Amino acid sequence: MDNDSKVFRINNNKGYETTITVGDHTIITDEPVSTGGGNAGPTPYHLFLASLGACKAVTMRVYALRKEIPLKGISINLRHTHIYAEDCEECETKVGRISKVDVEINLFGELTEEQKKKLLIIADKCPVQRTITSEMVINTTLNENATAVA
């Protein structure tokens, strides 16, 4: 994984449409027309879910290859919602609303029940999930030297 923060560039010059440049790759994110966007790309939440799903898939694939598990394919469906904290039995927070992500994994191949169970455990160990479920510090600063629209 490329951790060089200098290759990440986010530009927003009109409406909600935002260009993300990562090295040689460009992604457009936007909001739906119904919320004032132009629907030029997935929303930031969609990219968040895509990152989590892709990380789970790659993590399971790496494990399957290493352990010679006959995994033929992976399909993952993700959904983000907000729920009331008091409705969440396993949550520490009991007041207000919290984010909930439902992940449904479909595994393809001639897999034993034991292999399927192990792959699900491995999916929850993906680095993106570990990042979002651990304590995180985000330090946002303003560049006072910015002189023109990027």
Backbone torsions as a table, in degrees:
resi	resn	phi	psi	omega
1	MET	NA	135.8	-178.9
2	ASP	-83.4	113.4	-179.7
3	ASN	-100.8	10.8	-179.3
4	ASP	-74.5	103.9	-175.7
5	SER	-65.3	-16.6	-179.0
6	LYS	-71.8	-16.8	-179.9
7	VAL	-87.8	-7.1	177.5
8	PHE	-89.9	125.9	177.9
9	ARG	-141.3	129.3	-179.7
10	ILE	-117.1	125.4	178.9
11	ASN	-127.2	131.2	174.9
12	ASN	-132.2	112.4	-178.1
13	ASN	-118.9	-7.7	179.4
14	LYS	-155.3	134.1	176.6
15	GLY	50.1	-139.2	-179.6
16	TYR	-98.0	-8.2	-178.4
17	GLU	-66.6	126.2	-175.5
18	THR	-130.9	133.7	178.4
19	THR	-99.5	129.1	177.6
20	ILE	-111.3	123.0	177.2
21	THR	-115.2	124.3	178.1
22	VAL	-127.9	102.3	-177.1
23	GLY	59.6	-121.0	-179.4
24	ASP	-90.2	4.2	-173.6
25	HIS	-110.2	142.5	178.4
26	THR	-126.7	134.7	178.0
27	ILE	-128.6	139.0	175.2
28	ILE	-105.9	132.4	173.0
29	THR	-120.8	149.9	-176.9
30	ASP	-157.9	177.8	174.8
31	GLU	-109.2	157.6	178.0
32	PRO	-64.3	157.3	177.4
33	VAL	-57.6	-36.2	-177.8
34	SER	-62.6	-19.0	178.5
35	THR	-114.1	16.6	174.9
36	GLY	99.0	0.7	178.9
37	GLY	-90.4	-175.3	179.0
38	GLY	-107.4	0.6	179.8
39	ASN	57.4	36.6	-178.4
40	ALA	-80.4	-7.4	179.9
41	GLY	-174.0	179.8	178.8
42	PRO	-65.9	157.2	177.8
43	THR	-76.5	163.3	175.3
44	PRO	-56.0	-37.6	176.7
45	TYR	-64.2	-37.7	176.9
46	HIS	-62.3	-41.6	178.2
47	LEU	-66.0	-37.8	175.6
48	PHE	-58.5	-50.2	179.3
49	LEU	-64.5	-38.8	178.2
50	ALA	-62.4	-40.6	178.2
51	SER	-62.7	-44.4	179.1
52	LEU	-63.9	-46.8	-179.8
53	GLY	-63.7	-43.5	179.4
54	ALA	-63.5	-40.8	179.6
55	CYS	-63.4	-43.0	178.2
56	LYS	-61.6	-44.3	-178.9
57	ALA	-63.0	-46.0	-179.1
58	VAL	-65.6	-41.5	-179.9
59	THR	-62.0	-43.2	177.1
60	MET	-65.8	-39.6	-180.0
61	ARG	-63.2	-45.4	179.2
62	VAL	-58.4	-46.0	-179.2
63	TYR	-64.0	-45.5	-179.6
64	ALA	-60.7	-42.0	178.5
65	LEU	-64.7	-44.1	-178.4
66	ARG	-63.8	-38.5	-177.0
67	LYS	-95.5	4.8	-179.7
68	GLU	55.4	43.1	175.3
69	ILE	-84.5	131.8	-175.4
70	PRO	-76.0	57.1	179.7
71	LEU	-79.2	116.7	-178.5
72	LYS	-90.3	-31.5	-178.0
73	GLY	-167.5	162.3	179.9
74	ILE	-136.7	134.0	173.1
75	SER	-129.7	130.7	-177.0
76	ILE	-127.9	130.7	174.6
77	ASN	-111.2	131.7	-179.2
78	LEU	-126.5	148.6	178.0
79	ARG	-144.7	132.6	177.9
80	HIS	-108.7	131.3	175.5
81	THR	-140.5	172.4	171.2
82	HIS	-113.9	139.5	177.7
83	ILE	-130.0	161.3	174.8
84	TYR	-76.0	133.0	-175.9
85	ALA	-55.3	-37.9	-178.4
86	GLU	-66.6	-15.7	177.5
87	ASP	-87.4	-2.3	-176.9
88	CYS	-105.3	106.7	-177.8
89	GLU	-67.4	-36.7	-175.5
90	GLU	-89.2	2.1	-177.2
91	CYS	-91.8	143.9	175.4
92	GLU	-73.8	-39.1	-180.0
93	THR	-70.9	132.9	-178.5
94	LYS	-122.3	3.0	-178.9
95	VAL	-127.6	140.8	176.8
96	GLY	86.3	-160.1	-179.4
97	ARG	-114.0	149.7	178.8
98	ILE	-131.0	158.3	176.1
99	SER	-79.5	142.2	176.9
100	LYS	-131.2	130.6	176.0
101	VAL	-117.3	120.5	174.5
102	ASP	-97.3	130.1	-178.7
103	VAL	-122.8	122.5	176.3
104	GLU	-114.5	119.8	-176.9
105	ILE	-108.6	131.5	174.0
106	ASN	-113.0	123.7	179.4
107	LEU	-110.1	137.0	-178.2
108	PHE	-120.4	141.1	-178.7
109	GLY	131.3	170.1	179.3
110	GLU	-85.3	84.0	-174.6
111	LEU	-108.4	143.5	173.9
112	THR	-77.9	163.2	176.8
113	GLU	-60.9	-37.0	178.4
114	GLU	-63.4	-42.9	178.6
115	GLN	-64.2	-42.1	178.5
116	LYS	-61.6	-46.2	179.4
117	LYS	-60.7	-42.7	-179.2
118	LYS	-66.3	-40.3	178.7
119	LEU	-63.5	-36.0	177.1
120	LEU	-66.8	-38.6	176.2
121	ILE	-63.7	-43.5	179.9
122	ILE	-63.7	-38.8	-180.0
123	ALA	-57.0	-37.9	-179.1
124	ASP	-76.3	-3.8	177.8
125	LYS	-100.7	8.7	-178.7
126	CYS	-63.9	147.4	-176.5
127	PRO	-58.6	-35.1	-179.9
128	VAL	-66.9	-44.2	178.2
129	GLN	-63.1	-41.5	178.3
130	ARG	-61.0	-37.7	179.2
131	THR	-66.4	-47.5	-175.1
132	ILE	-76.6	-17.4	178.8
133	THR	-100.4	0.0	177.1
134	SER	-103.0	168.9	176.0
135	GLU	-63.8	136.8	-175.9
136	MET	-132.9	143.2	174.0
137	VAL	-117.1	126.6	176.2
138	ILE	-117.9	118.6	-177.4
139	ASN	-105.9	107.1	-178.9
140	THR	-105.2	127.2	178.9
141	THR	-127.0	163.6	177.6
142	LEU	-105.8	129.3	174.8
143	ASN	-81.5	105.9	-177.9
144	GLU	-72.1	-11.0	-177.0
145	ASN	-96.1	2.3	179.6
146	ALA	-63.3	129.5	-175.0
147	THR	-119.1	-17.8	-176.9
148	ALA	-147.4	161.3	175.6
149	VAL	-66.1	130.2	-177.6
150	ALA	-69.4	NA	NA
